[in-house]
Amino acid sequence: MNILLINMPIRIQAQPNVVPVGIGILSALIKQQSHSCTILDLNIHRPPLTIPEIRRLLTTFTQHFDVIGLSGMITTLRWQKSLATLCRELFPECILVSGGGLASDFGQTLFEWMPELDVVVMGEGEAPMTAILAKPEKFRTQQTVLGPEITKDLNTLPPVDWQAFAMETYLANPVWGKGAGNSSWTSFETKRSINLISSRGCPYSCRFCDRQATGGRNYRLTSPARLMLDVQEVIELFQVDFIGFVDDNFMADRKRLLAFLPLMKTSGVAWGCHGRMNEIDEKTVHTLADAGCIYIGFGGESADPSVLRRMDKKNNPTQMSRAVKLCQQHGITPNCTWIMGYPGETRESLRRTAQFIIKHGLNQKSMFVATAYPGTAFFEEVQDKILSAYGSLERYVLDLDDATKVLTQNGIVLNFSDMPDPEFIECRIHIEAGELKKI
């Protein structure tokens, strides 16, 4: 069988710098099962291709596709609707599938928004895709929701099918560091960087976060030995000088972390990861730095204790300050992301976050706008205001982006904070101008 996997554009204001390893693993799995797989990575193009350009690109394929999979985050509904219509027109006999974050959040509802679909895959894609390829005739006659499924042992997954991507573009755009062009911008430079991921799910439950596409709180990890094989592979294939482990929380399992660090040290390659500020202590930071770690991305989100409690972050400003200072003392760049406008936030509590950033000399001075993504506890808390503004869930999802803009609809500002709208907008203007002292 011939399978086409289409990766949707995301974060189009920044250069493509993170390889979509999820569909890379899926491609490798499909090929293991003696099928043909092609990846059409629409996110590689800047500016993004127009729909007529994508149509022309699809018509260049000479083969018939038995299965076409659309993959994308919740912010890709507009793209997926257009692609579903286009694929059904050009490949009328294919089994058309949607998977990833968008499909995992909406399941059956996606058939209402994209009636061209045959299958919606909730959760992880390996088992559902195997089921589709084993008995494709089952999925041609009625619309089906598969999942949610998880892969219990990540060590059983094949390596990423790197050759299916335009790797030189990804390698040239830093995962983190100068040139990243997003919230991961920092002062250090890399020449050839790549991303890996070694876990799925998250053991924490922040109210604004959605991890349904990767198993929710079913936290699973690859072994240190398997992870090191992946590291060695990308070093040999691409001669990288930096590896970004883009797991949501690379340091959550301390035992695995400490077992992996001596192995990573032998690679001689600089690297970075994401972690939580309550997981940092002197010994851990020293060991990380000794193993070549030069970057840790933290989700600070707020430096106000009451807002942190509303978010269910399970850390506090004292822990946050200690984590940042320890990283700085050991030559590790601490990059913190922040959220403004969360429920319960006042100008005074937002000012505490701004003062924390200034006091600790952090590079990243921008903040995301509190955005309630369906599937999160935050959305459940504020959905009445959202639906009142937009009139329908579909219209809201079509307007979602990467939480860098203030959403407004029918004269309603989606301001969930305790600040009046004019004050909220004023603070946002100061943040976008880098004028944190004016908050």
PELIN-V99439 format. One record per residue. N is the residue number from 0. RES is the residue in one small letter. PSI is psi in radians with two decimals (999 if undefined). OMEGA is omega in whole degrees, -180 to 180 (999 if undefined). Layout:
n:N res:RES psi:PSI omega:OMEGA
n:N res:RES psi:PSI omega:OMEGA
//
This chain:
n:0 res:m psi:2.64 omega:177
n:1 res:n psi:2.20 omega:-178
n:2 res:i psi:2.40 omega:175
n:3 res:l psi:2.17 omega:176
n:4 res:l psi:2.22 omega:-177
n:5 res:i psi:2.10 omega:179
n:6 res:n psi:2.22 omega:-175
n:7 res:m psi:2.69 omega:174
n:8 res:p psi:2.48 omega:173
n:9 res:i psi:2.74 omega:175
n:10 res:r psi:0.98 omega:-171
n:11 res:i psi:-0.16 omega:177
n:12 res:q psi:-0.22 omega:179
n:13 res:a psi:2.80 omega:177
n:14 res:q psi:2.62 omega:178
n:15 res:p psi:2.04 omega:-174
n:16 res:n psi:-0.01 omega:-180
n:17 res:v psi:2.00 omega:179
n:18 res:v psi:2.31 omega:178
n:19 res:p psi:1.42 omega:-171
n:20 res:v psi:-0.42 omega:180
n:21 res:g psi:-0.85 omega:179
n:22 res:i psi:-0.34 omega:173
n:23 res:g psi:-0.67 omega:175
n:24 res:i psi:-0.72 omega:180
n:25 res:l psi:-0.70 omega:177
n:26 res:s psi:-0.78 omega:179
n:27 res:a psi:-0.70 omega:179
n:28 res:l psi:-0.74 omega:179
n:29 res:i psi:-0.76 omega:180
n:30 res:k psi:-0.58 omega:175
n:31 res:q psi:-0.54 omega:-178
n:32 res:q psi:0.32 omega:173
n:33 res:s psi:0.54 omega:173
n:34 res:h psi:2.90 omega:176
n:35 res:s psi:2.43 omega:180
n:36 res:c psi:2.32 omega:176
n:37 res:t psi:2.39 omega:175
n:38 res:i psi:2.19 omega:172
n:39 res:l psi:1.80 omega:-174
n:40 res:d psi:1.63 omega:-179
n:41 res:l psi:-0.32 omega:-178
n:42 res:n psi:-0.16 omega:-178
n:43 res:i psi:-0.28 omega:-172
n:44 res:h psi:2.26 omega:172
n:45 res:r psi:2.12 omega:-5
n:46 res:p psi:2.84 omega:-179
n:47 res:p psi:2.65 omega:178
n:48 res:l psi:2.60 omega:172
n:49 res:t psi:2.88 omega:179
n:50 res:i psi:-0.75 omega:175
n:51 res:p psi:-0.64 omega:178
n:52 res:e psi:-0.67 omega:178
n:53 res:i psi:-0.69 omega:177
n:54 res:r psi:-0.84 omega:-180
n:55 res:r psi:-0.67 omega:179
n:56 res:l psi:-0.76 omega:180
n:57 res:l psi:-0.58 omega:-179
n:58 res:t psi:-0.18 omega:177
n:59 res:t psi:-0.28 omega:178
n:60 res:f psi:2.25 omega:-179
n:61 res:t psi:-0.35 omega:-177
n:62 res:q psi:2.74 omega:172
n:63 res:h psi:2.40 omega:178
n:64 res:f psi:2.19 omega:179
n:65 res:d psi:-0.63 omega:-180
n:66 res:v psi:2.33 omega:173
n:67 res:i psi:2.18 omega:-180
n:68 res:g psi:2.21 omega:175
n:69 res:l psi:2.26 omega:-176
n:70 res:s psi:2.30 omega:178
n:71 res:g psi:2.83 omega:178
n:72 res:m psi:3.08 omega:-178
n:73 res:i psi:-0.41 omega:-179
n:74 res:t psi:0.06 omega:-174
n:75 res:t psi:0.30 omega:-177
n:76 res:l psi:-0.78 omega:-178
n:77 res:r psi:-0.77 omega:178
n:78 res:w psi:-0.80 omega:-176
n:79 res:q psi:-0.64 omega:177
n:80 res:k psi:-0.77 omega:179
n:81 res:s psi:-0.74 omega:-179
n:82 res:l psi:-0.63 omega:179
n:83 res:a psi:-0.78 omega:178
n:84 res:t psi:-0.77 omega:-178
n:85 res:l psi:-0.79 omega:-179
n:86 res:c psi:-0.68 omega:179
n:87 res:r psi:-0.60 omega:178
n:88 res:e psi:-0.79 omega:-174
n:89 res:l psi:-0.50 omega:-178
n:90 res:f psi:1.19 omega:-170
n:91 res:p psi:-0.41 omega:-177
n:92 res:e psi:-0.03 omega:-176
n:93 res:c psi:2.75 omega:168
n:94 res:i psi:2.02 omega:-174
n:95 res:l psi:2.14 omega:-171
n:96 res:v psi:2.48 omega:168
n:97 res:s psi:2.32 omega:178
n:98 res:g psi:3.05 omega:-179
n:99 res:g psi:-2.80 omega:-174
n:100 res:g psi:-0.80 omega:-179
n:101 res:l psi:-0.87 omega:-179
n:102 res:a psi:-0.67 omega:-178
n:103 res:s psi:-0.54 omega:-179
n:104 res:d psi:-0.49 omega:-170
n:105 res:f psi:-0.34 omega:174
n:106 res:g psi:-2.15 omega:-176
n:107 res:q psi:-0.59 omega:-179
n:108 res:t psi:-0.50 omega:-177
n:109 res:l psi:-0.47 omega:177
n:110 res:f psi:-0.54 omega:177
n:111 res:e psi:-0.64 omega:-178
n:112 res:w psi:-0.49 omega:179
n:113 res:m psi:1.38 omega:-176
n:114 res:p psi:-0.23 omega:179
n:115 res:e psi:-0.31 omega:-175
n:116 res:l psi:2.57 omega:172
n:117 res:d psi:-0.63 omega:-175
n:118 res:v psi:2.41 omega:169
n:119 res:v psi:2.19 omega:-179
n:120 res:v psi:2.03 omega:176
n:121 res:m psi:2.42 omega:-180
n:122 res:g psi:-2.66 omega:-174
n:123 res:e psi:2.61 omega:-165
n:124 res:g psi:-0.17 omega:-171
n:125 res:e psi:-0.90 omega:-179
n:126 res:a psi:-0.78 omega:177
n:127 res:p psi:-0.73 omega:179
n:128 res:m psi:-0.68 omega:177
n:129 res:t psi:-0.70 omega:179
n:130 res:a psi:-0.71 omega:179
n:131 res:i psi:-0.77 omega:-178
n:132 res:l psi:-0.49 omega:-179
n:133 res:a psi:-0.70 omega:-178
n:134 res:k psi:1.22 omega:-175
n:135 res:p psi:-0.50 omega:-177
n:136 res:e psi:-0.44 omega:180
n:137 res:k psi:-0.41 omega:-170
n:138 res:f psi:0.16 omega:-180
n:139 res:r psi:-0.28 omega:-171
n:140 res:t psi:-0.42 omega:179
n:141 res:q psi:2.60 omega:-180
n:142 res:q psi:2.38 omega:-172
n:143 res:t psi:2.40 omega:170
n:144 res:v psi:2.19 omega:176
n:145 res:l psi:2.46 omega:178
n:146 res:g psi:-3.01 omega:6
n:147 res:p psi:2.43 omega:178
n:148 res:e psi:2.68 omega:171
n:149 res:i psi:2.65 omega:172
n:150 res:t psi:1.95 omega:-173
n:151 res:k psi:-0.71 omega:-178
n:152 res:d psi:1.77 omega:-178
n:153 res:l psi:-0.32 omega:178
n:154 res:n psi:-0.31 omega:-179
n:155 res:t psi:-0.17 omega:-179
n:156 res:l psi:2.54 omega:178
n:157 res:p psi:2.81 omega:174
n:158 res:p psi:2.77 omega:179
n:159 res:v psi:2.44 omega:175
n:160 res:d psi:1.31 omega:-174
n:161 res:w psi:-0.59 omega:-175
n:162 res:q psi:-0.17 omega:179
n:163 res:a psi:-0.10 omega:-176
n:164 res:f psi:2.80 omega:173
n:165 res:a psi:1.36 omega:-167
n:166 res:m psi:-0.57 omega:-177
n:167 res:e psi:-0.57 omega:176
n:168 res:t psi:-0.83 omega:-180
n:169 res:y psi:-0.74 omega:-177
n:170 res:l psi:-0.58 omega:-177
n:171 res:a psi:-0.35 omega:-180
n:172 res:n psi:2.02 omega:-173
n:173 res:p psi:2.36 omega:172
n:174 res:v psi:-0.90 omega:175
n:175 res:w psi:2.75 omega:179
n:176 res:g psi:-2.95 omega:179
n:177 res:k psi:2.41 omega:178
n:178 res:g psi:-0.10 omega:-179
n:179 res:a psi:-0.59 omega:175
n:180 res:g psi:0.38 omega:180
n:181 res:n psi:-2.80 omega:-177
n:182 res:s psi:-0.11 omega:180
n:183 res:s psi:0.21 omega:178
n:184 res:w psi:2.31 omega:173
n:185 res:t psi:3.13 omega:-171
n:186 res:s psi:-0.26 omega:-178
n:187 res:f psi:2.79 omega:-177
n:188 res:e psi:2.57 omega:172
n:189 res:t psi:2.71 omega:179
n:190 res:k psi:-0.73 omega:179
n:191 res:r psi:1.91 omega:-177
n:192 res:s psi:2.77 omega:-179
n:193 res:i psi:2.74 omega:178
n:194 res:n psi:2.53 omega:171
n:195 res:l psi:2.78 omega:174
n:196 res:i psi:2.40 omega:-171
n:197 res:s psi:0.20 omega:180
n:198 res:s psi:2.88 omega:174
n:199 res:r psi:2.62 omega:-177
n:200 res:g psi:3.11 omega:180
n:201 res:c psi:2.36 omega:-179
n:202 res:p psi:-0.12 omega:-178
n:203 res:y psi:3.04 omega:-173
n:204 res:s psi:0.90 omega:177
n:205 res:c psi:2.38 omega:-169
n:206 res:r psi:-0.35 omega:-178
n:207 res:f psi:-0.03 omega:-169
n:208 res:c psi:2.47 omega:-179
n:209 res:d psi:2.07 omega:-180
n:210 res:r psi:0.52 omega:-176
n:211 res:q psi:-0.50 omega:-178
n:212 res:a psi:-0.33 omega:-178
n:213 res:t psi:0.62 omega:170
n:214 res:g psi:0.12 omega:178
n:215 res:g psi:-2.16 omega:-179
n:216 res:r psi:0.18 omega:174
n:217 res:n psi:1.45 omega:-172
n:218 res:y psi:2.13 omega:180
n:219 res:r psi:2.62 omega:-176
n:220 res:l psi:2.66 omega:167
n:221 res:t psi:2.76 omega:179
n:222 res:s psi:2.77 omega:176
n:223 res:p psi:-0.69 omega:-179
n:224 res:a psi:-0.77 omega:179
n:225 res:r psi:-0.72 omega:179
n:226 res:l psi:-0.67 omega:-180
n:227 res:m psi:-0.56 omega:175
n:228 res:l psi:-0.71 omega:177
n:229 res:d psi:-0.71 omega:178
n:230 res:v psi:-0.85 omega:-179
n:231 res:q psi:-0.63 omega:-180
n:232 res:e psi:-0.84 omega:-176
n:233 res:v psi:-0.52 omega:176
n:234 res:i psi:-0.78 omega:-179
n:235 res:e psi:-0.69 omega:-177
n:236 res:l psi:-0.67 omega:-166
n:237 res:f psi:-0.02 omega:178
n:238 res:q psi:0.87 omega:-178
n:239 res:v psi:2.67 omega:174
n:240 res:d psi:0.01 omega:178
n:241 res:f psi:2.39 omega:176
n:242 res:i psi:2.24 omega:176
n:243 res:g psi:2.01 omega:175
n:244 res:f psi:1.84 omega:-169
n:245 res:v psi:0.30 omega:172
n:246 res:d psi:2.54 omega:177
n:247 res:d psi:-0.62 omega:-179
n:248 res:n psi:1.50 omega:-175
n:249 res:f psi:-0.42 omega:-172
n:250 res:m psi:0.16 omega:-174
n:251 res:a psi:-0.63 omega:179
n:252 res:d psi:1.72 omega:-174
n:253 res:r psi:-0.65 omega:-179
n:254 res:k psi:-0.81 omega:179
n:255 res:r psi:-0.72 omega:-179
n:256 res:l psi:-0.85 omega:-177
n:257 res:l psi:-0.46 omega:176
n:258 res:a psi:-0.54 omega:-177
n:259 res:f psi:-0.60 omega:-171
n:260 res:l psi:-0.76 omega:177
n:261 res:p psi:-0.58 omega:178
n:262 res:l psi:-0.77 omega:-178
n:263 res:m psi:-0.59 omega:180
n:264 res:k psi:-0.60 omega:-178
n:265 res:t psi:-0.31 omega:-178
n:266 res:s psi:-0.50 omega:-178
n:267 res:g psi:0.18 omega:-178
n:268 res:v psi:2.39 omega:176
n:269 res:a psi:2.67 omega:-177
n:270 res:w psi:2.97 omega:177
n:271 res:g psi:3.01 omega:-177
n:272 res:c psi:3.13 omega:172
n:273 res:h psi:2.58 omega:178
n:274 res:g psi:-3.12 omega:178
n:275 res:r psi:2.56 omega:-175
n:276 res:m psi:-0.40 omega:179
n:277 res:n psi:0.04 omega:179
n:278 res:e psi:0.04 omega:-172
n:279 res:i psi:2.29 omega:170
n:280 res:d psi:3.03 omega:-175
n:281 res:e psi:-0.83 omega:-177
n:282 res:k psi:-0.75 omega:-179
n:283 res:t psi:-0.80 omega:-179
n:284 res:v psi:-0.73 omega:179
n:285 res:h psi:-0.77 omega:-179
n:286 res:t psi:-0.67 omega:177
n:287 res:l psi:-0.85 omega:-179
n:288 res:a psi:-0.70 omega:-180
n:289 res:d psi:-0.49 omega:-180
n:290 res:a psi:0.07 omega:176
n:291 res:g psi:0.10 omega:180
n:292 res:c psi:2.23 omega:179
n:293 res:i psi:0.03 omega:-176
n:294 res:y psi:2.34 omega:168
n:295 res:i psi:2.19 omega:176
n:296 res:g psi:2.14 omega:180
n:297 res:f psi:2.45 omega:170
n:298 res:g psi:1.46 omega:-180
n:299 res:g psi:-0.87 omega:176
n:300 res:e psi:-0.87 omega:178
n:301 res:s psi:2.66 omega:174
n:302 res:a psi:0.29 omega:178
n:303 res:d psi:2.18 omega:-176
n:304 res:p psi:-0.70 omega:-177
n:305 res:s psi:-0.66 omega:178
n:306 res:v psi:-0.71 omega:177
n:307 res:l psi:-0.68 omega:178
n:308 res:r psi:-0.71 omega:178
n:309 res:r psi:-0.59 omega:179
n:310 res:m psi:-0.26 omega:-174
n:311 res:d psi:0.76 omega:-178
n:312 res:k psi:-0.44 omega:179
n:313 res:k psi:0.60 omega:167
n:314 res:n psi:3.11 omega:-176
n:315 res:n psi:2.88 omega:-176
n:316 res:p psi:-0.53 omega:178
n:317 res:t psi:-0.80 omega:177
n:318 res:q psi:-0.70 omega:-179
n:319 res:m psi:-0.79 omega:-180
n:320 res:s psi:-0.74 omega:180
n:321 res:r psi:-0.75 omega:-179
n:322 res:a psi:-0.80 omega:-179
n:323 res:v psi:-0.81 omega:-178
n:324 res:k psi:-0.70 omega:179
n:325 res:l psi:-0.75 omega:178
n:326 res:c psi:-0.82 omega:-179
n:327 res:q psi:-0.67 omega:-180
n:328 res:q psi:-0.45 omega:-176
n:329 res:h psi:0.25 omega:175
n:330 res:g psi:0.33 omega:177
n:331 res:i psi:2.26 omega:178
n:332 res:t psi:2.05 omega:175
n:333 res:p psi:2.01 omega:179
n:334 res:n psi:2.08 omega:-175
n:335 res:c psi:2.36 omega:171
n:336 res:t psi:2.65 omega:-175
n:337 res:w psi:2.70 omega:178
n:338 res:i psi:2.30 omega:173
n:339 res:m psi:2.58 omega:173
n:340 res:g psi:0.31 omega:180
n:341 res:y psi:2.65 omega:179
n:342 res:p psi:2.34 omega:-180
n:343 res:g psi:-0.19 omega:-178
n:344 res:e psi:2.31 omega:173
n:345 res:t psi:3.04 omega:177
n:346 res:r psi:-0.63 omega:180
n:347 res:e psi:-0.73 omega:179
n:348 res:s psi:-0.61 omega:175
n:349 res:l psi:-0.64 omega:179
n:350 res:r psi:-0.60 omega:178
n:351 res:r psi:-0.69 omega:177
n:352 res:t psi:-0.80 omega:179
n:353 res:a psi:-0.74 omega:-180
n:354 res:q psi:-0.61 omega:177
n:355 res:f psi:-0.79 omega:-180
n:356 res:i psi:-0.81 omega:-178
n:357 res:i psi:-0.82 omega:-177
n:358 res:k psi:-0.66 omega:-175
n:359 res:h psi:0.08 omega:175
n:360 res:g psi:0.68 omega:-176
n:361 res:l psi:2.47 omega:-179
n:362 res:n psi:-0.72 omega:-172
n:363 res:q psi:1.88 omega:-177
n:364 res:k psi:-0.03 omega:178
n:365 res:s psi:2.91 omega:177
n:366 res:m psi:2.51 omega:171
n:367 res:f psi:2.72 omega:173
n:368 res:v psi:2.32 omega:179
n:369 res:a psi:1.96 omega:-176
n:370 res:t psi:2.18 omega:-176
n:371 res:a psi:1.78 omega:179
n:372 res:y psi:2.29 omega:176
n:373 res:p psi:2.46 omega:-176
n:374 res:g psi:-0.14 omega:180
n:375 res:t psi:2.77 omega:175
n:376 res:a psi:-0.57 omega:177
n:377 res:f psi:-0.77 omega:179
n:378 res:f psi:-0.76 omega:180
n:379 res:e psi:-0.58 omega:-178
n:380 res:e psi:-0.58 omega:-171
n:381 res:v psi:0.18 omega:-172
n:382 res:q psi:-0.50 omega:180
n:383 res:d psi:-0.74 omega:179
n:384 res:k psi:-0.70 omega:-180
n:385 res:i psi:-0.85 omega:-177
n:386 res:l psi:-0.52 omega:175
n:387 res:s psi:-0.66 omega:-179
n:388 res:a psi:-0.74 omega:-171
n:389 res:y psi:-0.38 omega:180
n:390 res:g psi:-0.47 omega:178
n:391 res:s psi:2.67 omega:179
n:392 res:l psi:-0.68 omega:-178
n:393 res:e psi:-0.77 omega:-180
n:394 res:r psi:-0.65 omega:178
n:395 res:y psi:-0.82 omega:-178
n:396 res:v psi:-0.62 omega:177
n:397 res:l psi:-0.43 omega:-178
n:398 res:d psi:-0.16 omega:-177
n:399 res:l psi:2.54 omega:174
n:400 res:d psi:-2.60 omega:-175
n:401 res:d psi:0.52 omega:174
n:402 res:a psi:0.51 omega:178
n:403 res:t psi:0.00 omega:179
n:404 res:k psi:2.71 omega:175
n:405 res:v psi:2.15 omega:-180
n:406 res:l psi:2.34 omega:175
n:407 res:t psi:2.56 omega:179
n:408 res:q psi:2.28 omega:179
n:409 res:n psi:0.68 omega:178
n:410 res:g psi:0.01 omega:-180
n:411 res:i psi:2.17 omega:175
n:412 res:v psi:2.23 omega:178
n:413 res:l psi:1.29 omega:178
n:414 res:n psi:1.92 omega:-176
n:415 res:f psi:-0.02 omega:-178
n:416 res:s psi:-3.14 omega:175
n:417 res:d psi:0.08 omega:177
n:418 res:m psi:2.48 omega:171
n:419 res:p psi:2.67 omega:-176
n:420 res:d psi:-0.81 omega:-180
n:421 res:p psi:-0.69 omega:179
n:422 res:e psi:-0.71 omega:177
n:423 res:f psi:-0.83 omega:-180
n:424 res:i psi:-0.71 omega:178
n:425 res:e psi:-0.79 omega:179
n:426 res:c psi:-0.67 omega:179
n:427 res:r psi:-0.71 omega:179
n:428 res:i psi:-0.75 omega:178
n:429 res:h psi:-0.72 omega:-179
n:430 res:i psi:-0.80 omega:-179
n:431 res:e psi:-0.46 omega:178
n:432 res:a psi:-0.03 omega:-178
n:433 res:g psi:0.37 omega:-176
n:434 res:e psi:1.14 omega:-175
n:435 res:l psi:-0.49 omega:-179
n:436 res:k psi:-0.29 omega:-179
n:437 res:k psi:-0.11 omega:180
n:438 res:i psi:999 omega:999
//
